[in-house]
C-alpha cells in the first residue's frame, strides 16, 4: 500500500484536496487541518492528532508508521506535518458511519409500551368474549320469552311480535353488548399515561432534567443498567494548566485569596500554606524575563526569570509529568543534592507517575535549569531552552475529587438494583481509580474481567461478549463503536440501558440506548439531538433523580391500572350476572359512560400527580420481562372488585326489600354506591403495598381537589340531572347508606395488604405475560 501511495500524484495544497477528497490520493496535512477522510500515515514529522471528536478525550495521539499509522476523518492535526493516503471519504469513513448511525430513525417500542400493548390486547379479547356471551344470553332470554316489558308481559311472542318491536329489541340488546365492550376496554389508560408523563416532565425541569422525548420518563423507570460514557459528570471539572495564578492577602492577619485555574490555585495554596513560601518577597527580588503559557499540545507552562543582583537566569517549567521527565537529565535527591537520572531512575520515576495515575491523581512535575546571562541577549533562546538538561525538582499529585453527591447517587442506584458502568477513553489505571473513588468499583473487588479495554472487548467473539458483558464494570480506551456495541449486547440480554454522554463520539450510544441522557453544559449539539433527556447541570446526581422520577411514573401508571381494572371487573361481572339472571342491567348506558368519563379522566389526573418517594429506590428494577400487573396488584384489585360486585348484586336483587324503596330509587342507590366505591378505592390505589394510604396526602392538594370535584359532580348527577341520568333524588339517610357501604373499601384494602403473595407472577404458571 505504501509503495502504491508513493506513485500517486501529490496535490498542490490542502484546500484543493479538501474539495476533492478522492480515495487513494496522497494528501499533505499539517497543523490545524481537519483530516478529510480515513487513511494511512505515509511519512512526516511529530504528527499529533486531536481525536476528541471520536473518543471524547482531549489527549493528543501521536501518529507514526509503526505503532499507530491510522488517521480518521473529522480529527484535527494538533502539531507536526505529514502525508497520508486517503482510503475512504464521505459516508464510507468512520465518522460517516457514526453519523449514519445517529441519523437512523429508530421507532423502538419502549418496555412500557410493549407491556401496555399486550395488556390492551388481552383486555380487548376478554371484553369481546364477555360481550359475545352477554349478547347470546340476552338473545336467548328474549327469544325464549323470558324478557318482560313494563307490564310484565313477554316481549317476544313468536309470530305475534311486530317486526318493528323485534328490530328495536335486538338493537337494544346489541347496544347493551357494545356497552359491555366499552366498559371492558380501559380507554382512560392512554390519557392516564400521557397525563403522568406530562406532569413528570414538567416537574423534572426543577430537578435539572429537560425531557426531549416524553416516553423517556417511563422508560427510565425500567432501567437496569446506566452507562457513564464520560467522567466529567462524575468529577469536578477544571484541573487544567491553562492560566497563571495569583495570591492576594488584604491585610497581614487576613486569609489568603487564590485566583487562577483550579490547578494553579491548588499549587499556590500548597506552596503558601504548606511550604510557607513568601510569594510577595519572591516577586520583589526577581524579574520575569519571559513567560510561556500552557499549551494543550506541549502540556506545560514555563517562566524565565532572574534574581536581582545575580548573573544567572533561572528557567522553570511545570506540566504533565511524563513530558517534564523527558526534559530532565538530573534530579534532586532527599538530601538536596543533584544526581543524574539513569535508566533505572527514569523507570522508577515512571512507576511513580503511573502509581499516581492509578490513584486517580493528576501528576504534575517541576523542572529547573540555570543558564548564563549572556544567553539572554536573544529572547528567542528562552523559548527553546526546554529541550534537555533540566533538573527535576519534584512530582505532585492533584486529585479531581468526585462531584458532591456522585458517590451517594451511585450508591442509591446500586441499592435500587441498577448497575453502573463507566466507559471512557482514559487509560486503564485512571479509569479504574476514578471508578473506585466514585463507588462503581469496590476497593477490594476482583477486577479480573471487570475492567477491560475497548480493543479487548472489540476482539471478543459474539459468544464471549454475551458471556462477559454482565461482569464488565469499566471499559477504558473505548471508541464510539465500543460503546455502541456494549449497549447492543446488553439489550440483547434483556437489559434496559441508559447512557450518559456529552460528546459527538457518544452520540451513537445515546441514540441506540433505551434512554439517552446528554449533558446540558458540556454536551455538544449532536449529543443533545441524539438524547432523550438533557441533564442541565452535568451532574450524575441528577441522573439518579431522573431514575427516581422514572420509577414514579411507572408506579403511577400501575396505580391507575389497578384502579381502572377494579372498576372494569366489577362493572362487567355485575352487568353480566344481572343480564343472565334478571334480564336487565342495574347500570344504564348513560350511567356507565358517566363512570367511565369521570373516573378515567379525573382519576387519571389524581393518580398521575403523585410525587416520587424514597421507597421507590428500594425496589429492584422491572426491566423488560417483569409483568406490568404484579401479584400485589392482582390481590388488591380482585378483593376490591369482589366486594363491589357483592354489594351491587345484593342491592340489585335484595335492595328494594332491605331498604323498602322503589325500583328507581334502588337503581339510584346502586349507581351512587358504585361511584362512591371508586372514590374510596382511589385512596387505596395511592399505595400499592403500604397499609397507610393517607401518608403524605396533605402534600398532594391536587389529589384532594380532584376527589372533591368528583364527589360534587356525583351529587349534581344524582340530585339535579335526574332525567338525563335516569336517577331519583336520595334523602340524607340513603346518602349515608351509600357512603357507608363505599367506605368499607378502606378497611378491606388495609386487611387485604396483610395477605402475602408469592414473588413469582401468577400467570407465569400459564406461560403467559400481561
C-alpha positions in Angstrom: 0.0 0.0 0.0 2.8 2.4 0.9 4.6 1.6 -2.4 1.4 2.3 -4.3 1.0 5.6 -2.4 4.3 6.9 -3.5 3.4 6.5 -7.2 0.2 8.6 -6.8 0.0 12.2 -7.7 0.6 14.7 -4.9 -1.9 17.5 -4.9 -0.6 21.0 -4.5 -2.5 22.3 -1.5 -4.7 21.0 1.3 -7.5 23.3 0.3 -7.7 21.8 -3.2 -7.6 18.3 -1.7 -10.3 19.1 0.8 -12.6 19.9 -2.0 -11.8 16.8 -4.0 -11.4 14.2 -1.2 -10.7 11.4 -3.6 -10.0 7.9 -2.2 -6.5 6.6 -2.8 -5.0 10.0 -3.1 -1.9 11.3 -1.3 -2.6 14.3 0.9 -0.4 16.9 2.7 -1.6 17.6 6.2 -0.2 20.0 8.8 -1.2 21.8 12.0 -4.8 23.0 12.4 -6.0 21.0 9.4 -9.1 18.7 9.8 -8.5 15.3 8.4 -10.9 15.0 5.4 -11.1 11.2 5.2 -9.9 7.9 6.7 -6.4 7.0 5.7 -2.9 5.7 6.4 0.1 7.8 7.6 2.9 7.6 5.0 5.6 9.9 6.3 6.0 13.1 8.3 7.4 14.6 11.5 6.0 14.9 15.0 2.4 14.4 13.9 0.0 14.8 16.8 -3.8 14.4 16.2 -6.7 15.6 18.3 -9.1 12.7 18.3 -11.6 14.2 20.8 -14.4 14.2 18.2 -14.1 10.4 18.0 -13.0 9.3 21.5 -14.1 12.3 23.7 -10.6 12.5 25.2 -8.5 15.7 24.8 -5.1 13.9 25.0 -3.4 14.2 21.6 -2.4 11.0 19.9 0.9 10.5 18.2 0.6 9.1 14.6 3.6 7.1 13.3 4.1 4.4 10.6 4.9 1.7 13.2 2.6 1.8 16.2 -0.3 4.0 15.1 -0.5 4.6 11.3 -4.2 5.3 11.1 -5.8 8.7 10.6 -9.6 9.2 11.0 -11.9 11.6 9.3 -13.1 14.5 11.5 -10.0 14.6 13.7 -7.7 17.6 13.7 -3.9 17.8 13.4 -2.6 19.5 16.6 1.1 19.6 15.7 3.6 18.4 13.1 3.0 17.7 9.5 2.9 14.7 7.2 1.4 12.9 4.3 -1.5 10.5 4.3 -3.1 8.0 1.9 -6.8 8.8 1.8 -8.6 5.4 1.7 -12.2 6.4 2.2 -14.3 9.6 2.2 -17.8 10.7 3.0 -20.2 8.2 4.4 -17.6 5.4 4.0 -15.4 6.8 6.7 -15.6 6.1 10.4 -17.1 9.5 11.0 -19.6 8.9 8.3 -20.6 5.5 9.8 -21.1 7.2 13.1 -23.3 9.9 11.6 -25.4 7.4 9.7 -26.0 5.5 13.0 -27.2 8.7 14.6 -29.4 9.8 11.6 -31.3 6.5 11.5 -34.8 6.9 12.7 -35.4 4.2 15.3 -39.0 3.8 16.2 -38.2 1.5 19.0 -41.0 0.4 21.3 -40.4 1.2 24.9 -40.7 -1.6 27.6 -43.8 0.0 29.0 -45.4 0.5 25.5 -44.8 -3.2 24.9 -46.4 -4.1 28.2 -49.4 -1.8 27.6 -49.9 -3.2 24.1 -50.1 -6.8 25.5 -52.3 -5.7 28.3 -54.7 -3.8 26.0 -54.8 -6.8 23.6 -55.6 -9.2 26.4 -58.3 -7.0 27.9 -59.8 -6.4 24.4 -60.1 -10.2 23.8 -61.6 -10.7 27.3 -64.0 -7.9 26.7 -65.1 -9.2 23.3 -65.6 -12.7 24.8 -67.7 -11.4 27.6 -69.7 -9.1 25.3 -70.4 -12.1 23.0 -71.6 -14.2 25.9 -73.7 -11.3 27.1 -75.2 -10.9 23.7 -76.0 -14.6 23.4 -77.5 -14.7 26.9 -79.8 -11.7 26.2 -80.9 -13.1 22.8 -81.7 -16.5 24.4 -83.7 -14.8 27.1 -85.5 -12.7 24.6 -86.4 -15.4 22.1 -87.4 -17.9 24.9 -89.9 -15.3 26.2 -88.1 -14.6 29.5 -87.7 -10.9 28.8 -90.6 -9.0 30.2 -91.9 -5.5 29.3 -93.0 -2.8 31.8 -96.4 -4.6 32.2 -94.8 -8.0 33.0 -95.7 -9.4 29.5 -93.2 -11.3 27.4 -91.6 -9.1 24.8 -91.3 -11.9 22.2 -94.5 -13.8 21.3 -93.3 -15.6 18.2 -95.2 -14.6 15.0 -97.4 -12.2 17.0 -94.4 -9.9 17.7 -94.3 -6.9 15.4 -91.2 -6.6 13.1 -90.5 -3.0 14.4 -90.6 -4.3 18.1 -88.4 -7.2 17.2 -85.8 -5.0 15.5 -85.9 -2.4 18.3 -85.4 -5.1 21.0 -82.5 -6.7 19.1 -80.9 -3.3 18.6 -81.2 -2.6 22.3 -79.6 -5.9 23.1 -76.7 -5.2 20.7 -76.3 -1.7 22.2 -76.0 -3.3 25.6 -73.4 -5.7 24.4 -71.4 -2.7 22.9 -71.6 -1.0 26.3 -70.0 -4.1 27.8 -67.1 -3.7 25.4 -66.8 -0.1 26.3 -66.7 -1.0 30.0 -64.1 -3.7 29.4 -61.6 -1.6 27.5 -59.7 0.8 29.7 -59.9 3.7 27.3 -58.7 6.0 30.0 -55.3 4.3 30.1 -53.7 6.4 27.2 -54.9 9.5 28.9 -53.5 8.4 32.3 -50.1 7.6 30.7 -50.0 10.9 28.9 -51.0 12.9 31.9 -48.4 11.1 34.1 -45.6 11.7 31.6 -46.5 15.3 31.0 -46.8 16.1 34.7 -43.5 14.4 35.4 -41.8 16.1 32.5 -42.8 19.5 33.9 -41.6 18.6 37.5 -38.3 17.2 36.3 -37.2 20.6 34.9 -36.9 21.8 38.5 -34.6 18.8 39.2 -32.2 19.8 36.4 -33.6 17.3 33.8 -35.1 18.5 30.5 -37.1 15.8 28.8 -36.9 15.9 25.0 -38.8 12.6 24.4 -41.9 12.0 26.5 -41.7 8.2 26.7 -38.2 8.5 28.2 -39.7 9.4 31.5 -41.4 6.0 31.9 -38.5 4.0 30.2 -36.1 5.3 32.8 -38.2 3.7 35.5 -37.4 0.3 33.9 -33.7 0.9 33.6 -31.4 -1.9 34.7 -28.1 -0.5 33.6 -26.7 3.0 33.4 -23.6 3.8 31.4 -21.5 6.8 32.4 -19.9 7.4 29.0 -17.9 10.5 30.2 -16.3 11.0 33.5 -17.0 14.8 33.6 -20.4 14.2 35.1 -18.7 12.2 37.9 -15.7 14.5 38.7 -15.2 18.2 39.4 -14.1 19.8 36.2 -11.3 22.2 35.7 -8.0 20.7 36.5 -6.0 22.2 33.7 -2.7 24.1 33.4 -4.1 26.9 31.3 -3.6 30.2 33.2 -1.3 31.9 35.6 -2.4 32.2 39.2 -2.0 34.8 41.9 -2.2 35.2 45.6 -3.8 38.1 47.4 -3.8 39.0 51.1 -5.7 42.2 52.1 -4.0 42.6 55.5 -1.4 40.7 57.4 -3.9 38.8 59.5 -6.4 38.1 56.7 -6.8 34.8 54.9 -5.0 34.3 51.6 -7.1 34.5 48.4 -6.0 32.5 45.5 -7.1 33.1 41.8 -6.5 31.3 38.6 -7.3 27.9 37.3 -8.1 25.1 39.8 -4.6 23.6 39.2 -2.9 27.0 39.8 -4.9 27.6 42.9 -4.1 24.2 44.3 -0.4 24.6 43.7 -0.2 28.1 45.1 -2.2 27.1 48.2 0.2 24.2 48.8 3.2 26.5 48.3 1.9 29.2 50.6 0.1 27.3 53.3 2.2 24.1 53.4 5.7 25.3 52.4 5.3 28.8 53.9 6.7 30.5 50.7 6.6 34.3 50.7 5.5 34.9 47.1 5.4 38.7 47.5 9.1 38.7 48.6 9.9 36.4 45.7 8.3 38.8 43.2 10.2 41.8 44.6 13.5 40.0 44.5 13.1 38.6 40.9 12.4 39.9 37.5 10.4 37.9 35.0 12.1 37.9 31.6 9.7 35.7 29.6 6.6 33.7 30.3 5.1 30.9 28.1 1.5 30.0 28.8 0.2 26.4 29.0 -0.2 24.8 25.6 -2.5 21.8 25.2 -0.1 20.3 22.8 3.1 20.7 24.9 1.1 20.2 28.1 3.4 22.5 30.1 3.9 26.2 31.0 7.2 27.9 31.9 8.8 31.1 33.1 12.3 32.6 32.6 13.4 34.8 35.5 16.5 36.4 37.0 17.1 37.2 40.7 18.2 40.8 41.2 21.9 41.0 41.8 22.7 37.6 40.3 24.3 36.8 36.9 22.3 33.7 36.1 18.9 33.2 34.6 16.6 30.5 36.0 14.2 28.7 33.7 11.3 26.9 35.4 8.8 24.5 33.8 5.8 22.7 35.2 3.3 20.4 33.4 2.5 16.8 32.6 4.9 14.6 34.4 5.9 12.4 31.5 6.6 15.4 29.4 8.7 17.2 32.0 10.6 13.9 32.8 11.8 13.6 29.2 13.5 17.1 29.5 15.3 16.2 32.7 18.8 14.7 33.0 19.2 15.2 36.7 17.1 15.3 39.9 17.3 16.5 43.5 17.6 13.6 46.0 16.2 13.8 49.5 19.4 15.4 50.7 19.1 18.2 48.2 22.0 17.1 46.1 21.8 16.8 42.3 22.1 13.3 40.9 22.0 12.1 37.3 18.9 10.2 36.1 20.0 6.8 34.8 17.7 4.2 33.1 16.8 2.7 36.5 16.0 6.0 38.0 13.9 7.0 34.9 12.0 3.8 35.2 11.4 4.4 38.9 10.0 7.8 38.2 7.8 6.4 35.5 6.4 3.9 38.0 5.7 6.7 40.5 3.8 8.6 37.8 1.9 5.5 36.8 1.1 4.9 40.5 -0.3 8.4 40.9 -2.5 7.8 37.8 -3.7 4.6 39.3 -4.8 6.5 42.4 -6.8 8.9 40.2 -4.2 11.7 40.7 -3.1 14.1 38.0 0.7 14.0 38.2 2.5 17.3 37.6 6.3 17.7 37.6 8.5 20.7 38.2 11.9 21.2 36.4 14.6 23.9 36.7 17.6 24.9 34.7 20.2 27.8 35.1 21.7 29.5 32.1 24.3 32.3 31.8 23.1 35.9 31.5 24.7 36.3 28.1 22.3 33.8 26.6 19.5 36.3 27.4 20.6 38.6 24.6 18.5 36.7 22.2 15.0 36.4 23.6 14.1 33.6 21.3 16.6 31.5 23.1 14.5 31.3 26.1 11.6 29.8 24.2 13.8 26.9 23.2 15.8 26.1 26.3 13.3 23.5 27.4 14.8 20.7 25.3 17.1 19.0 27.7 19.5 19.3 30.6 16.9 20.2 33.2 16.9 19.1 36.8 13.7 17.5 38.2 12.6 19.4 41.3 9.7 17.1 42.2 6.4 15.5 41.5 3.0 16.3 42.9 -0.4 14.7 42.5 -3.6 16.7 42.1 -6.9 15.0 42.7 -10.0 15.5 40.7 -12.5 14.9 43.5 -15.9 13.4 42.8 -18.6 15.9 42.5 -20.6 16.3 45.7 -23.3 13.7 45.8 -21.9 11.5 43.0 -20.9 8.6 45.3 -24.2 8.8 47.1 -26.0 8.8 43.7 -24.1 5.8 42.5 -24.8 4.0 45.8 -28.5 4.8 45.5 -28.7 3.4 42.0 -26.8 0.3 43.0 -29.1 -0.2 46.0 -32.0 0.1 43.6 -30.6 -2.8 41.7 -29.3 -0.7 38.8 -25.8 -1.5 37.6 -23.5 1.5 36.9 -20.8 1.0 34.3 -18.2 3.6 33.2 -16.9 3.8 29.6 -14.1 6.3 28.9 -11.2 7.0 26.6 -8.8 7.3 29.6 -6.2 4.7 30.3 -6.9 1.7 32.4 -5.2 3.0 35.5 -7.0 6.3 35.6 -10.4 4.7 34.7 -10.1 2.1 37.4 -9.1 4.7 40.0 -12.0 7.0 39.1 -14.4 4.1 39.1 -13.2 3.0 42.6 -13.4 6.5 44.0 -17.0 7.0 42.7 -18.1 3.7 44.0 -18.5 1.9 40.7 -15.8 -0.5 41.7 -15.2 -1.6 45.3 -11.8 -1.2 46.9 -11.3 -4.9 47.4 -13.1 -6.1 44.3 -11.5 -8.6 42.0 -11.1 -6.5 38.8 -10.4 -9.5 36.6 -13.0 -9.2 33.9 -14.5 -6.1 35.5 -12.1 -3.7 33.8 -11.3 -4.1 30.1 -10.0 -2.0 27.2 -12.1 -1.2 24.2 -9.9 -3.1 21.8 -10.1 -6.2 24.1 -13.9 -6.1 24.2 -14.0 -5.5 20.4 -11.9 -8.6 19.7 -14.2 -10.9 21.8 -16.3 -13.3 19.8 -20.1 -12.6 20.0 -20.4 -15.5 22.4 -17.6 -14.3 24.6 -19.1 -10.8 24.7 -22.5 -12.1 25.7 -20.9 -14.2 28.4 -18.7 -11.5 29.9 -20.9 -8.4 29.4 -22.6 -8.5 32.8 -19.3 -8.7 34.7 -17.7 -5.7 33.0 -17.9 -2.5 35.1 -15.3 -0.3 33.4 -14.2 0.0 29.8 -11.1 2.1 29.1 -9.6 3.4 25.8 -13.0 2.9 24.2 -14.2 4.1 20.8 -17.7 5.3 19.9 -18.4 1.9 18.4 -17.2 0.1 21.5 -19.9 2.0 23.4 -22.5 1.2 20.8 -21.5 -2.5 20.8 -21.8 -2.7 24.6 -25.3 -1.1 24.5 -26.5 -3.6 21.9 -25.1 -6.6 23.8 -26.8 -5.6 27.0 -30.1 -5.0 25.1 -29.8 -8.5 23.6 -29.6 -9.9 27.1 -32.8 -8.2 28.1 -31.4 -5.1 29.9 -33.0 -1.7 29.7 -30.0 0.6 29.1 -29.5 4.3 29.9 -26.4 6.1 28.6 -25.0 9.4 29.7 -22.6 11.3 27.5 -21.6 14.8 26.2 -19.5 14.4 23.1 -20.3 13.8 19.5 -18.5 10.4 19.9 -21.2 9.4 22.5 -24.0 10.1 20.0 -24.3 6.6 18.5 -24.6 5.0 22.0 -27.0 7.8 23.1 -29.2 7.1 20.1 -29.2 3.3 20.4 -29.8 3.2 24.2 -33.3 2.9 25.6 -32.7 6.2 27.3 -30.0 8.7 26.2 -29.0 11.4 28.7 -26.8 14.2 27.4 -25.1 16.9 29.3 -26.6 20.4 29.0 -23.4 22.4 29.7 -20.5 20.5 28.2 -22.6 18.5 25.8 -22.4 19.1 22.0 -25.4 19.8 19.9 -25.1 16.4 18.2 -25.1 14.6 21.6 -28.2 16.6 22.7 -30.1 15.9 19.5 -29.3 12.2 19.9 -30.5 12.1 23.5 -33.9 11.7 25.1 -33.2 13.7 28.3 -30.8 16.6 28.8 -29.1 16.9 32.3 -28.9 20.6 32.7 -26.2 20.7 35.5 -24.0 18.0 34.0 -24.1 16.2 37.4 -24.5 12.4 37.7 -26.5 13.1 40.9 -29.3 14.4 38.6 -29.3 11.1 36.7 -30.2 9.3 39.9 -33.1 11.9 40.3 -34.3 11.1 36.8 -34.2 7.4 37.7 -36.4 8.1 40.7 -38.9 10.1 38.6 -38.9 7.3 36.0 -39.9 4.8 38.7 -42.5 7.2 40.0 -44.1 7.5 36.5 -44.1 3.7 36.2 -45.6 3.3 39.6 -48.3 5.9 39.0 -49.3 4.1 35.8 -49.6 0.9 37.8 -51.8 2.6 40.3 -54.2 3.8 37.7 -54.3 0.4 36.0 -55.2 -1.2 39.3 -57.8 1.4 39.9 -59.3 1.2 36.4 -59.4 -2.6 36.2 -61.2 -2.8 39.6 -64.0 -0.7 38.0 -64.0 -2.7 34.8 -64.0 -6.1 36.5 -66.8 -5.2 39.0 -69.0 -3.5 36.3 -68.5 -6.4 33.9 -69.5 -9.1 36.4 -72.4 -7.1 37.8 -73.9 -6.3 34.4 -73.3 -9.9 33.0 -74.8 -11.7 36.1 -77.8 -9.3 36.2 -78.4 -9.7 32.5 -78.3 -13.5 32.7 -80.4 -13.9 35.9 -82.7 -10.9 35.7 -82.7 -9.9 32.0 -81.7 -6.4 32.8 -78.7 -4.4 33.9 -78.6 -2.2 37.0 -76.4 0.5 35.4 -77.8 2.3 32.4 -75.8 3.2 29.4 -75.6 6.9 30.5 -74.5 5.9 34.0 -71.8 3.5 32.7 -70.5 6.2 30.4 -70.6 8.7 33.2 -68.5 6.4 35.4 -66.0 5.9 32.6 -65.8 9.6 31.9 -65.4 10.9 35.4 -63.1 8.1 36.7 -61.0 7.8 33.6 -60.2 11.5 33.3 -60.3 12.8 36.9 -59.0 9.5 38.4 -56.1 9.5 35.9 -55.2 13.1 36.8 -55.4 12.4 40.5 -53.1 9.4 40.5 -50.8 10.9 37.9 -49.7 13.7 40.3 -48.3 11.5 43.0 -44.6 12.6 43.6 -41.7 10.2 44.0 -40.9 8.7 47.4 -37.7 7.2 48.8 -39.1 3.7 48.9 -39.2 3.6 45.1 -35.4 3.3 45.1 -35.6 0.3 47.4 -37.2 -1.9 44.8 -35.4 -3.8 42.1 -35.8 -2.6 38.5 -38.6 -4.1 36.4 -36.5 -4.4 33.3 -38.2 -5.8 30.2 -39.6 -9.1 31.4 -41.5 -8.4 34.7 -45.3 -8.2 34.3 -47.0 -4.8 34.4 -49.7 -6.1 36.7 -47.9 -7.6 39.7 -49.2 -10.2 42.1 -49.8 -7.4 44.6 -52.0 -5.5 42.1 -53.9 -8.7 41.3 -54.5 -9.2 45.0 -55.7 -5.7 45.6 -58.0 -5.3 42.6 -59.6 -8.8 42.9 -60.6 -8.3 46.5 -61.9 -4.9 45.9 -63.8 -6.0 42.8 -65.3 -8.9 44.7 -66.5 -6.6 47.4 -68.0 -4.1 45.0 -69.6 -6.9 43.0 -71.2 -8.5 46.1 -72.6 -5.1 47.2 -74.0 -4.3 43.8 -75.6 -7.7 43.3 -77.1 -7.6 46.8 -78.6 -4.3 46.1 -79.8 -5.4 42.7 -81.7 -8.5 43.9 -82.5 -7.6 47.6 -82.2 -3.8 47.8 -85.8 -3.0 47.4 -86.9 -5.3 50.2 -84.0 -4.4 52.5 -84.4 -0.6 52.3 -88.1 -0.5 51.4 -87.6 1.6 48.3 -88.9 1.7 44.8 -87.1 0.2 41.8 -85.9 3.5 40.5 -84.6 4.6 43.9 -82.9 1.2 44.3 -81.2 1.6 40.9 -80.0 5.1 42.0 -78.6 3.5 45.2 -76.7 1.0 43.1 -75.3 3.7 40.8 -74.4 6.1 43.7 -72.8 3.4 45.8 -70.8 2.2 42.8 -69.4 5.6 42.1 -68.5 6.3 45.7 -66.8 2.9 46.0 -64.4 4.2 43.3 -63.8 7.4 45.2 -62.7 5.5 48.3 -60.8 2.9 46.2 -58.9 5.8 44.7 -57.3 6.3 48.1 -56.4 2.6 48.2 -54.7 2.9 44.8 -52.4 5.6 46.2 -50.3 2.9 47.9 -50.0 -0.5 46.2 -48.2 -2.1 49.2 -48.3 0.3 52.2 -51.3 0.0 54.5 -51.4 3.7 55.4 -53.0 5.1 52.2 -53.2 8.6 53.7 -49.4 9.0 54.1 -48.3 12.3 52.5 -51.8 13.0 51.2 -51.7 16.6 52.6 -48.8 17.3 50.2 -50.9 16.4 47.2 -53.5 19.1 47.2 -54.4 18.3 43.6 -55.5 14.8 44.6 -57.7 16.2 47.3 -59.1 18.8 45.0 -60.0 16.2 42.3 -61.6 14.0 44.8 -63.8 16.9 46.0 -64.7 17.7 42.4 -65.7 14.1 41.7 -68.0 14.0 44.7 -69.5 17.3 43.8 -70.2 16.2 40.2 -71.8 13.0 41.5 -74.1 15.0 43.8 -75.2 17.0 40.8 -75.7 13.9 38.7 -78.0 12.3 41.4 -79.8 15.3 42.7 -80.2 17.6 39.8 -79.8 15.6 36.5 -82.5 13.0 37.2 -84.0 12.9 33.8 -80.6 12.8 32.0 -79.1 10.2 34.3 -82.3 8.2 35.0 -81.9 8.7 38.7 -84.2 9.6 41.7 -83.2 12.1 44.4 -81.9 10.5 47.6 -82.6 11.6 51.2 -79.9 12.0 53.8 -80.3 8.5 55.2 -79.9 7.0 51.7 -76.8 9.1 51.1 -75.4 7.8 54.4 -76.1 4.2 53.3 -74.2 4.8 50.1 -71.3 6.4 51.8 -71.1 3.7 54.5 -71.1 0.9 52.0 -68.5 2.6 49.9 -66.3 3.5 52.9 -65.9 -0.2 53.7 -63.4 -0.3 50.8 -60.8 1.3 53.1 -60.6 -1.3 55.9 -60.9 -4.0 53.2 -57.9 -2.5 51.5 -56.0 -2.5 54.8 -56.8 -6.1 55.6 -56.0 -7.3 52.1 -52.5 -5.9 52.3 -51.8 -8.2 55.2 -52.1 -11.2 52.9 -48.7 -12.2 51.5 -48.4 -13.0 47.8 -45.7 -15.2 46.1 -42.9 -13.5 44.3 -43.4 -15.5 41.1 -46.1 -13.9 38.8 -49.4 -15.8 38.8 -49.6 -16.0 35.1 -46.0 -17.4 34.7 -47.5 -20.8 35.6 -49.6 -20.5 32.4 -46.6 -19.3 30.4 -48.4 -16.0 29.8 -47.3 -12.4 30.3 -49.5 -9.4 30.5 
